[in-house]
């Protein structure tokens, strides 16, 4: 089955809402839905984009998709409150062949996270963390 741009955007908004909610649970206070997006892609890595610009880069058409797209919310100082989005490095495939464990394929909710340097600082200060992300109280 192909995926229209409208359906792709609906799924993108759904995973963004889930990531924001999960991040709020992780840090114990509400987090605003991000309006800025940082894509981890070679041609725009580190730049903050609008939602429309992010979707333009991520939507490959009705019959081609990234295998999965990770979505999280920055908690560290750099890009604080922006959504972080990373498409997989796999060769794109038909939408029927992508990761879809949560019913919003190809998107995966990562919740809140910080940079490696902030991760290391958090470990030193005993802030609760997991193997792939860290929660920072009162992130600015």
C-alpha positions in Angstrom: 0.0 0.0 0.0 1.4 3.4 -0.9 1.5 6.3 1.7 0.1 9.7 0.7 1.9 12.8 1.9 -1.2 13.6 4.1 -0.9 10.2 5.8 2.8 10.6 6.2 2.3 13.9 7.9 -0.4 12.5 10.1 2.0 9.7 11.3 4.8 12.3 11.8 2.5 14.4 14.0 1.4 11.3 15.9 5.0 10.2 16.7 5.9 13.8 17.6 3.0 13.9 20.1 4.0 10.5 21.5 7.7 11.6 21.9 6.6 14.9 23.6 4.3 13.0 26.0 6.9 10.4 26.8 9.5 13.1 27.3 7.2 14.9 29.8 6.8 11.6 31.7 10.6 11.1 31.7 11.4 14.5 33.2 8.3 15.0 35.4 6.9 18.2 33.9 5.2 19.2 30.7 7.2 19.7 27.5 5.8 21.8 24.7 5.2 20.2 21.3 8.3 21.1 19.2 7.9 23.5 16.4 11.6 23.3 15.3 13.2 20.2 13.8 16.8 19.1 13.7 17.3 16.4 11.1 20.3 14.1 11.4 20.9 13.8 7.7 24.1 14.6 5.8 22.8 17.6 3.9 21.1 19.4 6.8 22.6 17.9 9.9 22.4 20.3 12.8 20.3 22.9 11.1 16.9 23.8 12.7 14.1 23.5 10.2 10.4 24.2 10.2 7.9 21.3 10.2 7.2 21.8 6.5 10.9 21.8 5.7 11.4 18.6 7.7 8.5 16.8 6.0 9.8 17.9 2.6 13.1 16.2 3.4 11.6 13.1 4.9 8.7 12.3 2.6 10.2 10.3 -0.4 6.9 9.8 -2.3 3.9 7.5 -2.1 5.9 4.3 -3.0 9.2 4.9 -1.2 10.1 5.4 2.4 12.9 5.2 4.9 13.0 1.9 6.7 12.5 3.7 10.0 12.7 7.3 11.2 13.7 8.0 14.8 12.0 10.9 16.6 12.9 12.4 19.9 12.9 15.7 21.9 16.2 17.5 22.7 16.6 18.1 26.4 20.2 19.5 26.4 21.3 23.0 25.9 21.9 22.8 22.1 18.6 22.8 20.2 16.6 22.5 23.5 13.0 21.7 22.9 13.5 21.0 19.2 12.5 17.6 17.8 15.4 15.5 16.7 14.7 13.3 13.6 17.0 10.7 12.1 16.0 8.6 9.1 17.7 5.2 8.8 20.7 4.8 6.5 19.1 1.7 4.9 18.2 1.9 1.2 14.6 3.3 1.1 11.9 0.7 0.5 8.2 0.4 -0.4 6.0 1.6 2.6 4.8 -2.1 3.0 8.4 -3.1 3.9 9.2 -0.5 6.6 9.4 -0.8 10.4 5.8 -0.4 11.8 5.7 -2.0 15.3 3.7 1.0 16.7 1.2 1.5 13.9 2.8 4.7 12.8 5.5 3.3 10.6 8.2 4.2 9.7 8.4 6.4 12.8 9.9 5.4 16.2 9.4 7.3 19.4 12.7 7.8 21.3 11.4 10.3 24.0 13.8 12.9 25.4 17.6 12.8 25.1 20.7 15.0 25.3 24.1 15.2 23.6 26.9 12.8 24.4 28.7 15.4 26.5 25.5 16.1 28.5 25.0 12.4 28.8 28.4 12.0 30.4 27.8 15.0 32.7 24.5 13.5 33.8 26.2 10.2 34.7 28.7 12.0 36.9 25.9 13.9 38.7 23.8 10.8 39.1 20.9 11.9 37.0 18.6 9.0 36.0 19.5 7.7 32.6 19.2 4.7 30.2 21.6 3.2 27.7 20.5 5.5 24.8 19.1 8.7 26.3 19.3 10.8 29.4 16.8 12.9 31.3 17.9 16.3 32.5 15.8 18.2 35.1 15.1 21.9 34.3 16.7 21.8 30.8 17.1 25.3 29.3 
